[in-house]
Amino acid sequence: MCTLTDGPLAQRLASHPRVGLAGALATANIGIEQLVTVLLENRRIHRLVLCGQDSRIFRPGQSLLALARSGCDAEGFIIGAEGHLPRLANLRPAVIAEFRRRITLVDLIGTTDDGQIRRVLDTQPSPGPRPADPAIAAELAAGGPRTIRLTAGGRRTPIARAGIGYFVILVDRGARRLVLRHYGTDFTVCHEMSSHSAEALLLGVIRNGLLSEGDLAHAGYLGAELAKAETALRLGLRYEQDRPLSRI
C-alpha cells in the first residue's frame, strides 16, 4: 500500500491482513525507484493500492499509474508522467518491465477515508509467493549505474587556522528558539542570530560571510550541530555542543 503524502494513513492501515507493506511516497524519481525495488524483492506482493492525496508538484501517484500504463522512454523518463523530474535513471529496463508485468495497481488516489480503503483491501486476493526470477534477481542485484564506494571521515580545519572565528550554539527553551553566537579569534563576541530553524541559521551564516570561503568541513560541522540543537528543542532533549544528545 502506498499512501502518497499521507504517512499517518499508512501507519493506521499497516496492520490490515491484506497489507504486506505500507508507506508514503514523496517523489516521482528516486522514491519510485526505491518502491519498485522493494516490491519486486518481495515475492508475495502482486498488487499496489495507491491512496491518500497526491503531491501537486511531484505527482508520484499519477507517475506510478503512467509507469504501469506506458513505461519509460530511452532516457528513463516515465511516459505521460506529470510530476517534477519523473525519471528512473537507476532502474534497468528489465526491472521496469517486470514491475509492469507483475504489479497490479489499484487506483484510490485522493481517498483518505480508512473505512473505504479497508473495504477495498478486504476484496483483494492473497496469492502465494511465486518462484523468484533469476534474471530479475540479477538485475536488482546489479542495480543501476555503478557507484563508487567512498570512505567516511576527514579532517576539519582547526578553529585557530580557520581565520574567521568560531560559533557557540545555545538552546533558549523559554523562547523556543536556537541562539547562534559568533566569536572572533580573540574571543570577543561579534554576531548573534536566533531562529527556531537550524537551516535558517546556517543560511544566515553563509549569507553574512561568517565562514571562511571554501571551508566546507566547518560548514558541515555547523549544520550538523544546529540540526542536533533543533532536534533537542523539538523533543525536549539536553543539548551540549559537541556532545551526544541526552535526556534532561
C-alpha positions in Angstrom: 0.0 0.0 0.0 1.3 3.5 -0.9 -0.4 6.3 0.8 1.5 9.0 -1.1 1.7 12.2 1.0 -0.2 10.7 4.0 2.3 9.0 6.3 -0.2 8.6 9.3 -2.7 6.9 6.9 0.0 4.2 6.2 0.6 3.7 9.9 -3.2 3.2 10.6 -3.6 0.7 7.8 -0.4 -1.2 8.1 -1.9 -3.9 10.3 -4.7 -4.9 7.8 -4.3 -8.6 7.0 -4.2 -7.9 3.2 -1.3 -5.3 3.6 2.2 -6.6 3.2 3.9 -3.3 3.2 2.6 0.3 3.8 4.3 3.6 3.4 4.2 7.1 1.9 5.9 8.3 -1.3 7.3 11.8 -1.9 8.9 11.9 -5.3 8.4 10.6 -8.8 12.1 9.6 -9.3 14.2 8.2 -6.5 11.1 7.5 -4.4 9.5 5.4 -7.2 12.9 3.6 -7.8 13.0 2.5 -4.2 9.4 1.5 -4.2 9.8 -0.6 -7.3 12.8 -2.3 -6.0 11.2 -3.2 -2.6 8.1 -4.5 -4.3 10.0 -6.8 -6.7 12.2 -8.1 -3.9 9.1 -9.3 -2.0 7.6 -12.2 -4.0 4.4 -12.2 -2.0 3.3 -8.8 -3.3 1.4 -8.5 -6.6 -0.8 -5.5 -6.0 -0.2 -2.0 -5.0 -3.0 0.1 -3.6 -2.5 3.9 -4.2 -4.4 6.1 -1.8 -4.1 9.4 0.0 -3.6 12.8 -1.6 -1.0 13.0 -4.4 1.6 15.8 -4.3 0.6 18.7 -6.5 4.2 19.2 -7.5 5.9 15.8 -7.7 2.8 13.7 -8.6 4.2 10.3 -7.6 0.8 8.7 -7.7 0.0 9.9 -11.2 3.5 9.0 -12.3 3.1 5.4 -11.0 -0.1 5.0 -13.0 1.7 6.3 -16.0 4.6 3.9 -15.5 2.3 1.0 -15.3 0.5 2.1 -18.4 3.3 3.2 -20.7 6.7 2.5 -19.1 9.7 4.7 -19.7 11.4 6.3 -22.7 15.0 5.7 -23.7 16.2 8.3 -21.2 14.4 6.8 -18.3 11.6 9.4 -18.2 8.2 8.0 -17.3 6.0 8.4 -20.4 2.9 10.5 -19.6 4.0 11.4 -16.0 3.1 15.0 -15.0 5.3 15.4 -11.9 8.6 17.1 -11.3 11.5 15.2 -13.0 9.8 11.8 -13.3 13.0 10.0 -14.4 14.0 6.5 -13.2 17.7 6.8 -14.0 18.8 3.9 -11.8 16.4 1.1 -12.9 17.3 -1.1 -15.8 14.6 -1.7 -18.5 14.2 -5.3 -17.5 13.3 -4.3 -13.9 10.7 -1.8 -15.1 9.2 -4.4 -17.4 8.9 -6.9 -14.6 7.2 -4.3 -12.4 4.7 -3.6 -15.1 4.1 -7.3 -15.7 3.8 -8.4 -12.1 2.4 -5.5 -10.0 -1.2 -4.5 -10.5 -2.1 -1.0 -9.3 -5.4 -0.3 -7.5 -6.2 3.4 -8.0 -7.7 5.0 -4.9 -5.7 8.3 -5.3 -7.5 11.0 -3.4 -9.2 8.6 -1.0 -8.3 9.2 2.7 -11.2 7.5 4.5 -9.9 4.5 6.4 -13.2 2.6 6.2 -13.5 3.0 2.4 -9.9 1.8 1.9 -10.3 -1.1 4.3 -13.4 -2.3 2.3 -11.3 -2.3 -0.9 -8.5 -4.1 0.8 -10.9 -6.8 2.0 -11.7 -7.7 -1.6 -8.1 -8.1 -2.6 -6.9 -11.8 -3.0 -3.8 -13.1 -1.2 -1.7 -15.0 -3.7 1.1 -17.2 -2.5 4.7 -16.5 -3.3 5.9 -17.1 -6.8 9.3 -18.6 -7.7 12.0 -16.0 -7.9 13.0 -15.0 -11.5 16.8 -15.4 -11.5 17.2 -12.9 -14.3 15.3 -10.2 -12.4 17.1 -11.0 -9.2 20.3 -10.5 -11.0 19.1 -7.2 -12.4 18.0 -6.0 -9.0 21.4 -7.0 -7.6 23.2 -5.2 -10.4 21.1 -2.1 -9.7 21.8 0.9 -11.9 25.0 2.8 -12.8 28.0 1.6 -10.8 28.5 3.6 -7.7 31.9 4.5 -6.2 32.3 3.4 -2.6 33.9 6.2 -0.5 35.4 6.1 3.0 33.6 8.3 5.5 35.6 10.8 7.6 38.1 13.5 7.1 39.8 16.4 8.9 38.2 19.7 9.8 40.3 22.8 9.8 41.2 23.7 13.4 39.5 26.8 14.6 42.8 28.5 15.2 43.6 28.3 11.5 40.0 28.9 10.2 40.8 32.6 10.3 37.3 33.9 10.9 36.3 32.9 14.5 34.1 30.2 16.0 30.5 29.6 16.9 28.6 28.8 20.1 25.1 27.2 19.9 22.6 27.7 22.7 19.0 26.4 23.1 16.6 29.0 24.5 13.8 26.8 25.7 11.7 29.7 27.1 11.6 31.4 23.7 11.5 28.1 21.8 14.4 29.3 19.7 18.0 28.5 18.9 20.7 31.1 19.5 23.9 31.2 17.5 26.8 33.4 18.6 29.8 34.1 16.5 33.1 35.0 18.2 36.2 36.3 16.8 39.6 34.7 17.1 40.3 37.0 20.1 37.2 35.5 21.9 35.1 38.7 21.6 31.5 38.2 20.6 30.9 39.6 17.1 27.4 38.5 15.9 24.3 36.8 17.2 21.3 35.2 15.4 18.3 33.4 16.7 15.6 31.3 15.0 13.6 28.1 15.5 15.1 26.7 12.4 18.6 25.2 12.1 18.5 25.7 8.3 17.7 29.4 8.7 20.7 30.0 11.0 23.1 28.2 8.7 21.9 30.1 5.7 22.3 33.3 7.7 25.9 32.4 8.5 26.6 31.8 4.8 24.8 34.9 3.6 26.7 37.1 6.1 30.1 35.6 5.2 30.8 34.3 8.7 32.6 31.1 7.4 35.9 31.1 5.6 35.4 30.7 1.8 35.9 27.1 0.9 35.7 25.8 4.5 33.2 23.1 3.7 34.2 20.9 6.6 33.4 23.7 9.1 30.1 24.4 7.3 29.2 20.7 7.6 30.1 20.6 11.2 28.0 23.7 12.0 25.0 22.3 10.0 25.1 19.1 11.9 25.4 20.8 15.3 22.5 23.2 14.5 20.4 20.2 13.4 21.1 18.5 16.8 20.1 21.6 18.6 16.9 21.9 16.7 16.1 18.2 17.5 16.8 18.8 21.2 14.5 21.8 21.2 11.7 20.0 19.5 11.9 16.8 21.5 12.8 18.2 24.9 16.4 16.7 25.0 19.5 18.2 26.6 21.9 19.8 24.1 25.5 20.5 24.7 27.7 21.4 21.8 30.0 18.6 20.5 28.3 16.0 22.8 25.6 13.4 22.0 22.0 14.4 22.8 20.7 13.1 26.1 17.5 13.2 28.2 17.0 16.2 30.5 
